Amino acid sequence: MHRLTLSTLLAALLLVPSYGQEKDLAKLPEYLTPLPYAGIRNWHVTQNLGPIGARGWVYGHGKDTNESREILVKSVETGSPADGILQPYDVIVGAAIPPETPAFTWAVAPMERLFDTDARLSFARAITWAESDAGKGQLKLLRSRNGKIKTVTITLPVMGTYSNTVPLDCSKSQKIVENAAEFLAKHMPADGYPPGIGRPHDAGLLLATHDPKYLDHVRRSAMRMSLLHTITDAGHETWRWGNTNTFLCEYYLATGDERVLPTIREYAQVLQDGQCNPGTWGHRSVPDYVPPGYGSVNSTGVICFFSIVLANQCGIDVANEAIANSIRFYGSYAGRGSIPYGDHPPHYATTANGKNGVAALAFHILGADPAAQWFARLCASSNLINFEGGHSGNYFNQTWSPLGASLSGSENYTKFWQRFHSYRDLARRRDGSFMTQPMPNKREGDLGSGNYVKSGPMWNTGGFALSYLAGSERLAMLGRRDSVFAANAPAALKPALDLFRDKDFNGAAKAAAELKNSPLPRVPKLAAQLESISLSNLTSIDLTLADMEANLQSGDLYTLKYQLLGIEGLIDPADERLKGFKAALEAPTAEETLALGKMYHDATKGSSWGGEKGFNFVADDIEHQSRARSWLGQVAKKTNTLYGKSAAALLESVP
């Protein structure tokens, strides 16, 4: 069969590049065109081209790009590695991928190194090579412009070489996590990440780094999702409830902060009350309510199941009946196939849009290893078509399937990642964030497919980056089955735990250290957990107080307000060290300053693209831009405040 290529489609367009050339592409059949339809911006229909700072369109059939041999560049970010080297409507027709095409011979005869297989995946492998120690950051491409092919080089930061045990004991994987965490900390709203689907994973990644400098961010997020949040029935709430409750449980089991336990109990209760008859959940969770016509939705239901299993581990036992029902329902697929969409026969796909991964984790916590291994090994055996796909987009697959696969054993998990690490390099952006990739050639914006692309990196980064830590046992999502803060902690740990709960972290660390060589079951490992978080809390107190002082001096009372709420979990509210901060927040002028801070943060960090950069990204979204500029305009009038100066500068920089 004749293979349709971009070279054929764009032959006339390559002669005189201009924005108006899109008219010709619009004549193509709808399933071929890289153009968006009315109301959908250009980047919705394109693939992220890794950390080079560009997006492109690739020919394909659904999830299959085997026939692609070129990549049409659609956009290039100003200041990115690709800026000045690529431009819209360039066509990438080849890339250096040693050792198949050694770098020292590749540039000699570039016409002989055109893509001769899947252009998208070949480009991904070229990025992986360029970022390696041997690649030295040099990404060599064949660029077609105005009908002329030229060898060009894009310089990327050297990330290192994936280890043979990727992502375990892998310096590149660790660097990917560090960059993602830095991005998420920088762009987090002052009051923390909110409840929802993707944002709890952002906070979860910061928690999973085990880096004390991020504990302030994690505490603020936990408080926003618990003390500052009211659980309401607002539509498809099970999606938000399951993911939010999972994070709060992970937070408690990792930090012992008991302030979140009432919210965990409330989530467990509403999920118990709103469970569907088979042991599942639908889009909504309403007491004694069986969703008419639609019924069970296991993509959300299995996460709700995992969250109440974790709640039970936290000592919240109000959902035992729901857990038993879910064990019967989801466990019935072990040995038979994958978890289906709803109350249906087993599904054939190995990952089942991430559902198998979540089920593996839930049964792992429950100690049901045969069931856990069934679902974990299904995930580990996935091919790209299954891993990349998923109803309503592949966000859930990309988040949960690697976590489930990690439970299948280190050898299986390494083989899983060796198939996909280059594909994931293509989803990673130059700032350390990740983007969900649309199905190749998919017209984004239709049901589901565009939801996660449009939501930007703030939706995806935490979920994507968590998978590089799978197997570390830092969280239940990462393979940890036991916690020192679990309800059934060994009695031998009680004195150390009492010191911890009295906020005597020095004493708790010392008491825990003395138990690390205990012959008693579970005690050494759990004592090590308690010592680690106690020492991290001590470091976090110093770091957070110093940051709070800096925010006080600069006038950022809005951030200071939520830092104070967070740190009160580690320091007695009456502590002398907090008096100056409280006085500033209670001053007569504080109310107006806090209102300005909220308006500024809502305008700049309300976007899922994150921070001031997010405001730039959505500048062509008239509704958002109008609202954000209106808020910033009001703030900018207060030029005597930090927020006023920042708002004025931002408005000036974004015409």
SULFEN-V829905 format. One record per residue. RES is the residue in one small letter. BURIAL is 1 if it has 9 or more other ideal C-beta (glycine too) atoms within 8 Angstrom, else 0. Layout:
BEGIN
res=<RES,RES>
burial=<BURIAL,BURIAL>
END
This chain:
BEGIN
res=<m,h,r,l,t,l,s,t,l,l,a,a,l,l,l,v,p,s,y,g,q,e,k,d,l,a,k,l,p,e,y,l,t,p,l,p,y,a,g,i,r,n,w,h,v,t,q,n,l,g,p,i,g,a,r,g,w,v,y,g,h,g,k,d,t,n,e,s,r,e,i,l,v,k,s,v,e,t,g,s,p,a,d,g,i,l,q,p,y,d,v,i,v,g,a,a,i,p,p,e,t,p,a,f,t,w,a,v,a,p,m,e,r,l,f,d,t,d,a,r,l,s,f,a,r,a,i,t,w,a,e,s,d,a,g,k,g,q,l,k,l,l,r,s,r,n,g,k,i,k,t,v,t,i,t,l,p,v,m,g,t,y,s,n,t,v,p,l,d,c,s,k,s,q,k,i,v,e,n,a,a,e,f,l,a,k,h,m,p,a,d,g,y,p,p,g,i,g,r,p,h,d,a,g,l,l,l,a,t,h,d,p,k,y,l,d,h,v,r,r,s,a,m,r,m,s,l,l,h,t,i,t,d,a,g,h,e,t,w,r,w,g,n,t,n,t,f,l,c,e,y,y,l,a,t,g,d,e,r,v,l,p,t,i,r,e,y,a,q,v,l,q,d,g,q,c,n,p,g,t,w,g,h,r,s,v,p,d,y,v,p,p,g,y,g,s,v,n,s,t,g,v,i,c,f,f,s,i,v,l,a,n,q,c,g,i,d,v,a,n,e,a,i,a,n,s,i,r,f,y,g,s,y,a,g,r,g,s,i,p,y,g,d,h,p,p,h,y,a,t,t,a,n,g,k,n,g,v,a,a,l,a,f,h,i,l,g,a,d,p,a,a,q,w,f,a,r,l,c,a,s,s,n,l,i,n,f,e,g,g,h,s,g,n,y,f,n,q,t,w,s,p,l,g,a,s,l,s,g,s,e,n,y,t,k,f,w,q,r,f,h,s,y,r,d,l,a,r,r,r,d,g,s,f,m,t,q,p,m,p,n,k,r,e,g,d,l,g,s,g,n,y,v,k,s,g,p,m,w,n,t,g,g,f,a,l,s,y,l,a,g,s,e,r,l,a,m,l,g,r,r,d,s,v,f,a,a,n,a,p,a,a,l,k,p,a,l,d,l,f,r,d,k,d,f,n,g,a,a,k,a,a,a,e,l,k,n,s,p,l,p,r,v,p,k,l,a,a,q,l,e,s,i,s,l,s,n,l,t,s,i,d,l,t,l,a,d,m,e,a,n,l,q,s,g,d,l,y,t,l,k,y,q,l,l,g,i,e,g,l,i,d,p,a,d,e,r,l,k,g,f,k,a,a,l,e,a,p,t,a,e,e,t,l,a,l,g,k,m,y,h,d,a,t,k,g,s,s,w,g,g,e,k,g,f,n,f,v,a,d,d,i,e,h,q,s,r,a,r,s,w,l,g,q,v,a,k,k,t,n,t,l,y,g,k,s,a,a,a,l,l,e,s,v,p>
burial=<0,0,0,0,1,1,1,0,1,1,0,0,1,1,0,0,1,0,0,0,1,0,0,0,1,0,0,0,0,0,0,1,1,1,1,1,0,0,0,1,0,1,1,1,1,1,1,1,1,1,1,1,1,1,1,1,1,1,1,1,0,0,1,1,1,0,1,1,1,1,1,1,1,1,1,1,1,0,0,1,1,1,1,0,1,1,0,1,1,1,1,1,1,1,1,1,1,1,0,0,1,0,1,0,0,1,0,0,0,1,0,0,1,1,1,0,0,1,1,1,1,1,1,1,1,1,1,1,1,1,1,1,0,0,1,0,1,1,1,1,1,1,1,1,1,0,0,0,0,0,1,1,1,1,0,1,0,1,1,1,0,1,1,0,0,1,1,1,0,1,0,1,1,1,1,1,1,1,1,1,1,1,1,1,1,0,1,1,1,1,1,1,1,1,1,1,0,1,1,1,1,1,1,1,1,1,1,1,1,0,0,1,0,1,1,1,1,1,1,1,1,1,1,1,1,1,1,0,1,0,0,0,0,0,0,0,1,1,1,1,1,1,1,1,1,1,1,1,1,1,1,1,1,1,1,1,1,0,1,1,1,0,1,1,1,1,1,1,1,1,1,1,1,1,1,1,0,0,1,1,1,1,1,1,1,0,0,0,0,0,1,0,0,0,1,1,1,1,1,1,1,1,1,1,1,1,1,1,1,1,1,1,1,1,0,1,0,0,1,0,0,1,1,1,1,1,1,1,1,1,1,0,1,1,0,0,0,1,1,1,0,1,1,0,0,1,1,0,1,1,1,1,1,1,1,1,1,1,1,1,1,1,1,1,1,0,0,1,0,0,1,1,1,1,1,1,1,1,1,1,0,1,0,1,0,1,1,1,1,1,0,0,1,1,1,1,1,1,1,1,1,1,1,1,1,1,1,1,0,0,0,1,1,1,1,1,1,1,1,1,1,1,1,1,1,1,1,1,1,1,0,1,1,1,1,1,1,1,1,1,1,1,1,1,1,0,0,0,1,1,1,1,1,1,1,1,1,1,1,1,1,1,1,1,1,1,1,1,1,1,1,0,0,1,1,1,1,1,1,1,0,0,1,1,1,1,0,0,1,1,0,0,1,0,0,1,1,0,1,1,0,0,0,0,1,0,0,1,1,0,1,1,1,0,1,1,0,1,0,0,0,0,1,1,0,1,1,1,1,1,1,1,1,1,1,1,1,1,1,1,1,0,1,1,1,0,1,1,0,0,1,1,0,0,1,1,1,1,1,1,1,1,1,1,1,1,1,1,0,1,1,0,0,0,0,0,0,1,0,0,1,1,0,1,1,0,0,0,0,1,0,0,1,1,0,1,1,1,1,1,1,1,1,1,1,1,1,1,1,1,1,0,1,1,1,0,1,1,0,0,0,0,0,1,1,0,1,1,1,0,1,1,1,0,1,1,0,1,0,0,1,0,1,1,1,1,1,1,0,1,1,0,0,0,0>
END
